[in-house]
Amino acid sequence: MARDRLAEEAWEALARAQIALMRRFQDDFRGWEVTMREYDVLFTLSRCPKGTRLRDLSEHVLLTQPSISRLVERMAESGLVSREGDPTDRRGTIVGLTERGREVLRRVGRAHAAAIRDYVGTALTPDELRALRDIALKLRRAQNASPGTAGRGGGAAAPAGDGG
């Protein structure tokens, strides 16, 4: 029972820290040329030099497939990404970074990296930063390796005692 409560407390602390940080980052992005979601797509695509299928992009960003499709369409219209038919599957779409998208990513990325250093890097010691990185990677790997657990009461429900 104590381990269950500790897991709940750890999750609540992690979730609340992430919410506080995301609010600060969103405030920063209000003054930048792309939204935080657009930046997330650009950043994800930067790790896919040959582009990626639209459906595979949805595995790496926190949007539903229809929302990603609309966002990518708007980003293509503004010249940030390219959209091409998948030569191996006529139903699929390959999304890639354009030169303009790379330029925006570099510019906004420098400012975002500075914000991360300010908000996260100054709050933790180097050892704590390494521990946080390692713990986050371990949690992510565990989710990727585990079969669905929605029926066990897990998920992203509000923390116990939150009231909302």
N, C-alpha and C positions, 0 to 999 in steps of 0.2 A: 504493500500500500504506500509506503514512504517513497519508493522509487517512482510510482505512478504520479504522486503529487509533485515530486521533484521534476519529473518530465513536463508536467503541466506548467509549473513555475518557470522552467527554462524556456519553454515555448512562448509563454506570455511575455517574458522579458525580451526574447529575440524578436517577436512580432512587434512589440511596442517600439523597440529601438529602430527596427526597419521602417515603421510608419513615420517616426520622427525624422529619420534621415531622408526618406523619400519626399516628405513635405518640404524640407529644405532644398533638395535637388529640384523639385518641381518649381519652387520659387525662382531658383536660378534660371531654369529653362524659359521662364516667361520673358526674359530679356534676350534670348538667343534666337537664332534664325530657324531653328527646327524645334519641334516639341520633343519631350522626353521619349515618347513612343517612337517617333521618327528616328531619333538618335539610336535607340535600342535596335531598330531594324538596320540602320547603317552600320552599327558596331558589329552586329551578328553577321551581316553580309561581308564585312571586312575579313572575316575568318573563313570565307568561302571564295577563294580567288576566281573560281570558274562559275560562281553563282550557285544558287540552290533552288530546288523545287519550292514552290510557294507552300505546299503542304508541309514540307520539312522545316520551313521557316517557323511555322506555328509551334513547333516543338521547343523553340528557343526563346520565344517572346510571350509575354503574358496577355495575349489577345486571342479571341476566338477566330476560327478560320474565316468567317464572313467579315469580321472586323479587320483582319490582316489584309484580306483581298481589297477592301475599300481603301485602307491606308496605303497599300502599295500602289494602287491605281492613282491616288492623289500624288504620291511621291514621284511616280513616273511622269505625271503631267508637269511637275515642277522640275524635272530633269535630274532628280537625285538618284533614281534607280532605273534600270532597264527591265523590260518584260518581254520575253520571247517564248514562243512555243517550244515545248520540250520535244526534241527530235525523236526520242524513244517512246513518247506517249503523247498522242495528239491532244488528250484532255488536260495535260499538265502544262504548267507555266514555269519557266526558269527566270529567277529574279537575280539581278546583279547590280553592283555599284557602277555608277557612271563616274566620269572624271570629276564632274561637279559634286557628286555625292562624296567622293574621296576627299575633295577639298573641304567641304563643309564638315565632314567627320574629323579631319585633322584640326580644323580651327576650333570647333566646339569641343572636341575631345581634349584639347589642351586646357580649356577653361574648366571642363568637367573634372579632369584629373586633379587640377588645383583645388577644386571644391572637395573632392574626396580626401585629398591630403589634409585640408583644413578641418573637415568635419569628422573624419575617422582617424587619420594619422596622428593628429594632435591629442586625441582622447585616449589613445592606447600606446603602450610601449611597443618596441619592435617584437619582443617575445609574445606579447598579447596579440599583436597583429598576426604573427605566424600561427598562434594557437587558434585564433578566430578563423583564419583561412583554412587550416587543417580540419577543424570541426565542421565548417560549412561544407567542405568537399566530402567529408565522411557522411554527413547527413544526405547530401545529394546522391552519392553513390548508393546509399541504403535505399533511397526511394526508387532509383532506377532498377535496383536488383529485386525489390519486393513486389509480389503480386498485389493487385488492388486490395485495399483494406477498408473501403468505404463502409462496409457492413459492420465494422467493429467499433463504430463510434468515433473514428478518427476524422481528420479533415481540418478545415480552416474555420471551425466554429469559433465564436467569441470565447475568450478565456473564461474559466470558471470564476464566478464572483464579479464579472464585469458589468452585468446588467444591461448590456446592449452592445 
